[in-house]
Amino acid sequence: MEGDTWILAFEYPDLESAGPSYEQARDLIFAENPDASSFRIGLNALTLVVITGDGQLSDELHDRFRLICSDGSETQLPSPVATALIQRSREARTIGLSWERRRID
């Protein structure tokens, strides 16, 4: 990723089991106010919680996100998917959108 852009991704068996981790990651972002976004997505046969942001990710916040998502398995995203999520996150924060729900089939 470019500059201080960071991304964390965790794989889950299904959308339901990913829900609590996504919600806790979202709540942590609202509470701590880092320049970050969280996503719960289905990608092909995978269900993922993805957290992405700009700027330095502190060790403490990184550890907290990993603990929140410990029910999932940390994974790597294909580069085009990571790039698309980073772009979507930046666009939403630029216009002040704090929460978005969208289903893309």
DSSP file (Angstrom, degrees, kcal/mol; ACC not computed):
  #  RESIDUE AA STRUCTURE BP1 BP2  ACC     N-H-->O    O-->H-N    N-H-->O    O-->H-N    TCO  KAPPA ALPHA  PHI   PSI    X-CA   Y-CA   Z-CA
    1    1 A M              0   0    0      0, 0.0     2,-0.2     0, 0.0     6,-0.0   0.000 360.0 360.0 360.0 161.9    0.0    0.0    0.0
    2    2 A E    >   -     0   0    0      2,-0.1     3,-2.2     4,-0.0     0, 0.0  -0.554 360.0 -33.4 -86.7 146.3    1.1    3.6   -0.5
    3    3 A G  T 3  S-     0   0    0      1,-0.3    51,-0.0    -2,-0.2     0, 0.0  -0.153 124.8 -18.4  52.9-131.8    2.5    5.8    2.3
    4    4 A D  T 3  S+     0   0    0      2,-0.1     2,-0.3    52,-0.0    -1,-0.3  -0.027  95.6 135.4 -98.9  29.7    1.0    5.1    5.7
    5    5 A T    <   -     0   0    0     -3,-2.2     2,-0.3    49,-0.2    49,-0.2  -0.602  32.2-175.4 -76.3 137.5   -2.0    3.2    4.3
    6    6 A W  E     -A   53   0A   0     47,-2.6    47,-2.3    -2,-0.3     2,-0.3  -0.948  12.3-170.9-135.0 155.9   -2.8    0.1    6.2
    7    7 A I  E     -A   52   0A   0     -2,-0.3     2,-0.4    45,-0.2    45,-0.2  -0.987   4.5-168.8-149.1 136.0   -5.2   -2.8    5.9
    8    8 A L  E     -A   51   0A   0     43,-3.0    43,-2.6    -2,-0.3     2,-0.4  -0.978  10.6-172.4-122.5 137.9   -6.2   -5.7    8.1
    9    9 A A  E     -AB  50  75A   0     66,-0.5    66,-2.6    -2,-0.4     2,-0.4  -0.996   5.6-173.6-136.5 138.9   -8.3   -8.6    6.9
   10   10 A F  E     -AB  49  74A   0     39,-2.2    39,-2.3    -2,-0.4     2,-0.3  -0.998  16.5-139.3-134.8 132.8   -9.9  -11.5    8.8
   11   11 A E  E     -AB  48  73A   0     62,-3.1    62,-2.2    -2,-0.4    37,-0.2  -0.725  20.5-176.1 -96.1 140.6  -11.7  -14.5    7.3
   12   12 A Y  E     -A   47   0A   0     35,-3.0    35,-0.8    -2,-0.3    60,-0.1  -0.880  37.0-114.7-130.5 160.8  -14.9  -15.9    8.9
   13   13 A P  S    S-     0   0    0      0, 0.0     2,-0.3     0, 0.0    -1,-0.1   0.837  91.8 -13.8 -65.8 -32.2  -17.1  -18.9    8.1
   14   14 A D  S  > S-     0   0    0      1,-0.1     4,-1.4    33,-0.1     5,-0.1  -0.965  73.0 -92.0-161.7 171.3  -20.1  -16.7    7.3
   15   15 A L  H  > S+     0   0    0     -2,-0.3     4,-1.1     1,-0.2    -1,-0.1   0.873 119.2  55.8 -61.4 -38.7  -21.6  -13.2    7.6
   16   16 A E  H >4 S+     0   0    0      1,-0.2     3,-0.6     2,-0.2    -1,-0.2   0.926 108.2  45.8 -62.5 -45.4  -23.3  -14.0   10.9
   17   17 A S  H 34 S+     0   0    0      1,-0.2     4,-0.4     2,-0.2    -1,-0.2   0.761 112.1  53.0 -71.3 -22.5  -20.1  -15.1   12.6
   18   18 A A  H 3X S+     0   0    0     -4,-1.4     4,-2.4     1,-0.2    -1,-0.2   0.687  89.6  84.4 -80.7 -18.8  -18.3  -12.0   11.2
   19   19 A G  H <X S+     0   0    0     -4,-1.1     4,-2.8    -3,-0.6     5,-0.2   0.903  86.4  47.4 -54.3 -53.6  -21.0   -9.6   12.6
   20   20 A P  H  > S+     0   0    0      0, 0.0     4,-2.4     0, 0.0    -1,-0.2   0.893 113.8  48.2 -59.9 -39.3  -19.8   -9.2   16.2
   21   21 A S  H  > S+     0   0    0     -4,-0.4     4,-2.5     2,-0.2     5,-0.2   0.927 112.6  48.7 -65.9 -43.7  -16.2   -8.5   15.1
   22   22 A Y  H  X S+     0   0    0     -4,-2.4     4,-2.7     1,-0.2     5,-0.2   0.942 112.8  47.9 -59.3 -47.7  -17.3   -6.0   12.4
   23   23 A E  H  X S+     0   0    0     -4,-2.8     4,-2.5     1,-0.2    -2,-0.2   0.894 113.0  47.4 -64.0 -40.5  -19.5   -4.2   14.9
   24   24 A Q  H  X S+     0   0    0     -4,-2.4     4,-2.3    -5,-0.2    -1,-0.2   0.892 112.4  49.3 -68.2 -38.7  -16.8   -4.1   17.6
   25   25 A A  H  X S+     0   0    0     -4,-2.5     4,-2.2     2,-0.2    -2,-0.2   0.927 112.3  48.6 -64.3 -44.0  -14.2   -2.8   15.0
   26   26 A R  H  X S+     0   0    0     -4,-2.7     4,-2.3     1,-0.2    -2,-0.2   0.916 111.8  49.2 -59.9 -44.6  -16.7   -0.2   13.9
   27   27 A D  H  X S+     0   0    0     -4,-2.5     4,-2.4     1,-0.2    -1,-0.2   0.879 109.4  51.7 -65.1 -37.9  -17.4    0.9   17.5
   28   28 A L  H  X S+     0   0    0     -4,-2.3     4,-2.9     2,-0.2     5,-0.4   0.899 108.6  51.6 -65.1 -39.8  -13.6    1.1   18.2
   29   29 A I  H  X S+     0   0    0     -4,-2.2     4,-2.1     1,-0.2    -2,-0.2   0.927 111.7  46.8 -62.1 -44.5  -13.2    3.3   15.2
   30   30 A F  H  < S+     0   0    0     -4,-2.3    -2,-0.2     1,-0.2    -1,-0.2   0.894 116.6  45.0 -63.5 -39.1  -16.0    5.6   16.4
   31   31 A A  H  < S+     0   0    0     -4,-2.4    -2,-0.2     1,-0.2    -1,-0.2   0.902 123.8  31.5 -72.8 -41.9  -14.5    5.7   19.9
   32   32 A E  H  < S-     0   0    0     -4,-2.9    -2,-0.2    -5,-0.2    -3,-0.2   0.666  92.6-144.8 -93.5 -18.4  -10.9    6.3   19.0
   33   33 A N     <  +     0   0    0     -4,-2.1    -3,-0.1    -5,-0.4    -4,-0.1   0.845  32.8 165.7  56.7  42.7  -11.5    8.3   15.9
   34   34 A P        -     0   0    0      0, 0.0     2,-2.1     0, 0.0    -1,-0.1  -0.428  56.2 -96.7 -74.5 165.5   -8.5    7.0   13.8
   35   35 A D  S    S+     0   0    0     19,-0.4    19,-2.4    -2,-0.1     2,-0.3  -0.571  88.6 115.0 -80.4  77.8   -8.6    7.8   10.0
   36   36 A A  E     -C   53   0A   0     -2,-2.1     2,-0.3    17,-0.2    17,-0.3  -0.915  49.7-155.8-148.5 164.6  -10.1    4.3    9.4
   37   37 A S  E     -C   52   0A   0     15,-2.7    15,-2.4    -2,-0.3     2,-0.4  -0.966  10.7-145.7-141.3 155.6  -13.1    2.3    8.1
   38   38 A S  E     -C   51   0A   0     -2,-0.3     2,-0.3    13,-0.2    13,-0.2  -0.944  14.0-171.0-124.4 150.8  -14.3   -1.2    8.7
   39   39 A F  E     -C   50   0A   0     11,-2.7    11,-2.6    -2,-0.4     2,-0.5  -0.982  18.1-157.7-137.4 145.7  -16.1   -3.5    6.3
   40   40 A R  E     +C   49   0A   0     -2,-0.3     2,-0.3     9,-0.2     9,-0.2  -0.980  36.5 167.6-120.2 115.0  -17.9   -6.8    6.5
   41   41 A I  E     -C   48   0A   0      7,-2.6     7,-3.2    -2,-0.5     2,-0.5  -0.912  38.9-137.4-133.3 153.3  -17.9   -8.3    3.0
   42   42 A G  E     -C   47   0A   0     -2,-0.3     2,-0.5     5,-0.2     5,-0.2  -0.950  24.1-176.9-102.9 128.2  -18.6  -11.4    1.1
   43   43 A L  E >   -C   46   0A   0      3,-2.8     3,-2.8    -2,-0.5     2,-0.3  -0.937  60.7 -54.5-131.4 107.9  -15.9  -12.1   -1.6
   44   44 A N  T 3  S-     0   0    0     -2,-0.5     0, 0.0     1,-0.3     0, 0.0  -0.469 124.4 -19.8  55.3-120.0  -16.5  -15.1   -3.8
   45   45 A A  T 3  S+     0   0    0     -2,-0.3     2,-0.3    -3,-0.1    -1,-0.3   0.347 122.6  96.6 -95.9   6.6  -16.9  -17.9   -1.2
   46   46 A L  E <   - C   0  43A   0     -3,-2.8    -3,-2.8   -35,-0.0     2,-0.5  -0.694  57.6-154.8 -99.9 148.3  -15.2  -15.9    1.6
   47   47 A T  E     -AC  12  42A   0    -35,-0.8   -35,-3.0    -2,-0.3     2,-0.3  -0.992  26.6-178.6-117.2 128.2  -16.6  -13.8    4.4
   48   48 A L  E     -AC  11  41A   0     -7,-3.2    -7,-2.6    -2,-0.5     2,-0.5  -0.932  32.0-151.6-131.9 147.4  -14.3  -11.1    5.6
   49   49 A V  E     -AC  10  40A   0    -39,-2.3   -39,-2.2    -2,-0.3     2,-0.4  -0.992  29.2-172.6-109.1 125.1  -14.0   -8.3    8.1
   50   50 A V  E     -AC   9  39A   0    -11,-2.6   -11,-2.7    -2,-0.5     2,-0.4  -0.968  12.6-171.1-124.1 134.1  -11.6   -5.7    6.7
   51   51 A I  E     +AC   8  38A   0    -43,-2.6   -43,-3.0    -2,-0.4     2,-0.3  -0.994  14.2 173.0-124.2 126.9  -10.3   -2.6    8.5
   52   52 A T  E     +AC   7  37A   0    -15,-2.4   -15,-2.7    -2,-0.4     2,-0.3  -0.963   2.7 155.7-135.5 151.0   -8.4    0.0    6.5
   53   53 A G  E     -AC   6  36A   0    -47,-2.3   -47,-2.6    -2,-0.3     2,-0.3  -0.982  33.3-115.3-162.6 173.6   -6.9    3.4    7.3
   54   54 A D  S    S+     0   0    0    -19,-2.4   -19,-0.4    -2,-0.3   -49,-0.2  -0.871  73.0  32.0-116.5 151.4   -4.5    6.1    6.6
   55   55 A G  S    S-     0   0    0     -2,-0.3     2,-0.3   -51,-0.1    -2,-0.1  -0.323 105.7 -29.7  93.6 179.1   -1.8    7.4    8.9
   56   56 A Q        -     0   0    0     -2,-0.1     2,-0.7     1,-0.1    -2,-0.1  -0.543  54.5-144.4 -73.6 126.9    0.3    5.5   11.4
   57   57 A L        -     0   0    0     -2,-0.3    -2,-0.1    -4,-0.1    -1,-0.1  -0.844  23.4-132.7 -90.0 113.7   -1.5    2.5   13.0
   58   58 A S     >  -     0   0    0     -2,-0.7     4,-2.7     1,-0.1     5,-0.2  -0.258  13.3-120.2 -65.1 153.5   -0.4    2.4   16.6
   59   59 A D  H  > S+     0   0    0      1,-0.2     4,-2.6     2,-0.2     5,-0.2   0.889 114.3  54.0 -59.2 -39.5    0.7   -0.9   18.1
   60   60 A E  H  > S+     0   0    0      2,-0.2     4,-2.2     1,-0.2    -1,-0.2   0.938 111.2  42.9 -63.0 -47.7   -2.0   -0.6   20.7
   61   61 A L  H  > S+     0   0    0      2,-0.2     4,-2.6     1,-0.2     5,-0.2   0.897 113.1  53.3 -66.8 -39.6   -4.8   -0.1   18.1
   62   62 A H  H  X S+     0   0    0     -4,-2.7     4,-2.4     1,-0.2    -2,-0.2   0.935 110.7  47.3 -58.1 -46.7   -3.4   -2.8   15.9
   63   63 A D  H  X S+     0   0    0     -4,-2.6     4,-2.3     1,-0.2    -2,-0.2   0.882 110.8  51.8 -63.2 -38.6   -3.5   -5.2   18.9
   64   64 A R  H  X S+     0   0    0     -4,-2.2     4,-2.6     2,-0.2    -1,-0.2   0.915 110.1  48.1 -66.5 -42.2   -7.0   -4.2   19.8
   65   65 A F  H  X S+     0   0    0     -4,-2.6     4,-2.1     2,-0.2    -2,-0.2   0.919 112.2  49.8 -62.5 -42.5   -8.3   -4.8   16.2
   66   66 A R  H  < S+     0   0    0     -4,-2.4    -2,-0.2    -5,-0.2    -1,-0.2   0.885 111.9  48.1 -64.9 -37.5   -6.5   -8.2   16.2
   67   67 A L  H >< S+     0   0    0     -4,-2.3     3,-1.6     1,-0.2    -2,-0.2   0.929 110.4  51.2 -66.7 -45.2   -8.1   -9.1   19.5
   68   68 A I  H 3< S+     0   0    0     -4,-2.6     3,-0.4     1,-0.3    -2,-0.2   0.883 116.9  40.7 -57.1 -39.3  -11.5   -8.0   18.3
   69   69 A C  T >< S+     0   0    0     -4,-2.1     3,-2.0     1,-0.2    -1,-0.3   0.139  78.3 116.6 -97.9  19.1  -11.2  -10.2   15.2
   70   70 A S  T <   +     0   0    0     -3,-1.6    -1,-0.2     1,-0.3    -2,-0.1   0.656  66.1  66.6 -68.0 -14.2   -9.5  -13.1   16.9
   71   71 A D  T 3  S+     0   0    0     -3,-0.4    -1,-0.3    -4,-0.2     2,-0.2   0.652 100.9  61.8 -76.6 -14.2  -12.5  -15.4   16.0
   72   72 A G  S <  S-     0   0    0     -3,-2.0     2,-0.5   -60,-0.1   -60,-0.2  -0.496  91.5-109.1-101.5 175.7  -11.5  -15.0   12.4
   73   73 A S  E     -B   11   0A   0    -62,-2.2   -62,-3.1    -2,-0.2     2,-0.1  -0.933  33.0-119.0-108.0 124.7   -8.3  -16.0   10.6
   74   74 A E  E     +B   10   0A   0     -2,-0.5     2,-0.3   -64,-0.2   -64,-0.3  -0.381  46.4 167.9 -62.6 137.9   -6.0  -13.2    9.5
   75   75 A T  E     -B    9   0A   0    -66,-2.6   -66,-0.5    -2,-0.1     2,-0.4  -0.875  34.7-108.7-144.9 172.1   -5.6  -13.2    5.8
   76   76 A Q        -     0   0    0     -2,-0.3   -68,-0.0   -68,-0.1     3,-0.0  -0.874  28.4-137.2-107.1 142.0   -4.3  -11.2    2.8
   77   77 A L        -     0   0    0     -2,-0.4     2,-0.1     1,-0.1   -68,-0.0  -0.700  30.2 -98.2 -93.2 148.8   -6.6   -9.6    0.3
   78   78 A P    >>  -     0   0    0      0, 0.0     4,-2.4     0, 0.0     3,-0.7  -0.435  41.1-114.2 -58.6 141.5   -6.1   -9.6   -3.5
   79   79 A S  H 3> S+     0   0    0      1,-0.3     4,-2.7     2,-0.2     5,-0.2   0.853 113.5  52.6 -52.0 -44.5   -4.5   -6.3   -4.4
   80   80 A P  H 3> S+     0   0    0      0, 0.0     4,-2.0     0, 0.0    -1,-0.3   0.874 111.3  47.6 -62.8 -34.1   -7.4   -5.0   -6.5
   81   81 A V  H <> S+     0   0    0     -3,-0.7     4,-2.4     2,-0.2     5,-0.2   0.931 112.3  48.5 -70.3 -45.7   -9.8   -5.7   -3.6
   82   82 A A  H  X S+     0   0    0     -4,-2.4     4,-2.4     1,-0.2     5,-0.2   0.926 112.2  49.5 -58.8 -45.5   -7.6   -4.0   -1.1
   83   83 A T  H  X S+     0   0    0     -4,-2.7     4,-2.3    -5,-0.2    -1,-0.2   0.903 110.6  50.1 -61.5 -42.7   -7.2   -1.0   -3.4
   84   84 A A  H  X S+     0   0    0     -4,-2.0     4,-2.5    -5,-0.2    -1,-0.2   0.903 112.2  46.9 -64.4 -42.1  -10.9   -0.7   -4.0
   85   85 A L  H  X S+     0   0    0     -4,-2.4     4,-2.5     2,-0.2    -2,-0.2   0.894 111.4  51.0 -68.7 -39.0  -11.7   -0.8   -0.2
   86   86 A I  H  X S+     0   0    0     -4,-2.4     4,-2.4    -5,-0.2    -2,-0.2   0.928 112.2  47.4 -62.2 -44.0   -9.0    1.7    0.6
   87   87 A Q  H  X S+     0   0    0     -4,-2.3     4,-2.6     2,-0.2    -2,-0.2   0.924 111.8  49.4 -63.3 -44.9  -10.5    4.0   -2.1
   88   88 A R  H  X S+     0   0    0     -4,-2.5     4,-2.3     1,-0.2    -1,-0.2   0.905 111.3  50.6 -61.3 -41.5  -14.0    3.6   -0.9
   89   89 A S  H  X S+     0   0    0     -4,-2.5     4,-2.2     2,-0.2    -2,-0.2   0.928 111.3  47.3 -62.1 -46.5  -12.9    4.3    2.7
   90   90 A R  H  X S+     0   0    0     -4,-2.4     4,-2.2     1,-0.2    -2,-0.2   0.915 112.0  50.0 -62.6 -43.7  -11.1    7.5    1.6
   91   91 A E  H  X S+     0   0    0     -4,-2.6     4,-1.6     1,-0.2     6,-0.2   0.918 111.0  48.9 -62.6 -43.5  -14.1    8.7   -0.4
   92   92 A A  H  <>S+     0   0    0     -4,-2.3     5,-2.8     1,-0.2     4,-0.4   0.912 113.5  45.9 -64.3 -42.7  -16.5    8.1    2.4
   93   93 A R  H ><5S+     0   0    0     -4,-2.2     3,-0.7     3,-0.2    -1,-0.2   0.843 107.0  59.5 -69.9 -31.9  -14.3   10.0    5.0
   94   94 A T  H 3<5S+     0   0    0     -4,-2.2    -1,-0.2     1,-0.2    -2,-0.2   0.883 111.2  39.9 -63.6 -38.2  -13.7   12.8    2.6
   95   95 A I  T 3<5S-     0   0    0     -4,-1.6    -1,-0.2    -5,-0.1    -2,-0.2   0.419 119.6-109.0 -92.5   2.8  -17.5   13.6    2.3
   96   96 A G  T < 5 +     0   0    0     -3,-0.7     2,-0.6    -4,-0.4    -3,-0.2   0.679  61.4 157.5  82.7  17.9  -18.0   13.0    6.0
   97   97 A L      < -     0   0    0     -5,-2.8    -1,-0.3    -6,-0.2     3,-0.1  -0.671  16.3-179.8 -78.7 117.3  -19.9    9.7    5.7
   98   98 A S        +     0   0    0     -2,-0.6     2,-0.3     1,-0.3    -1,-0.2   0.666  66.3  19.8 -94.5 -16.9  -19.5    7.9    8.9
   99   99 A W        +     0   0    0     -7,-0.1     2,-0.4   -62,-0.0    -1,-0.3  -0.974  61.7 177.2-154.6 136.4  -21.5    4.8    8.1
  100  100 A E        -     0   0    0     -2,-0.3     2,-0.5    -3,-0.1    -8,-0.0  -1.000  11.0-164.7-141.8 138.1  -22.6    3.2    4.9
  101  101 A R        +     0   0    0     -2,-0.4     2,-0.4     2,-0.0    -2,-0.0  -0.989  23.2 158.7-123.0 124.2  -24.5    0.0    4.1
  102  102 A R        -     0   0    0     -2,-0.5     2,-0.5     2,-0.0    -2,-0.1  -0.994  27.6-153.6-146.8 136.3  -24.4   -1.3    0.6
  103  103 A R        -     0   0    0     -2,-0.4     2,-0.5   -62,-0.0    -2,-0.0  -0.955  12.6-172.9-110.3 124.5  -24.9   -4.6   -1.0
  104  104 A I              0   0    0     -2,-0.5    -2,-0.0     1,-0.1     0, 0.0  -0.969 360.0 360.0-118.2 117.5  -23.1   -5.2   -4.3
  105  105 A D              0   0    0     -2,-0.5    -1,-0.1     0, 0.0    -2,-0.0   0.430 360.0 360.0 -94.2 360.0  -24.0   -8.5   -6.1
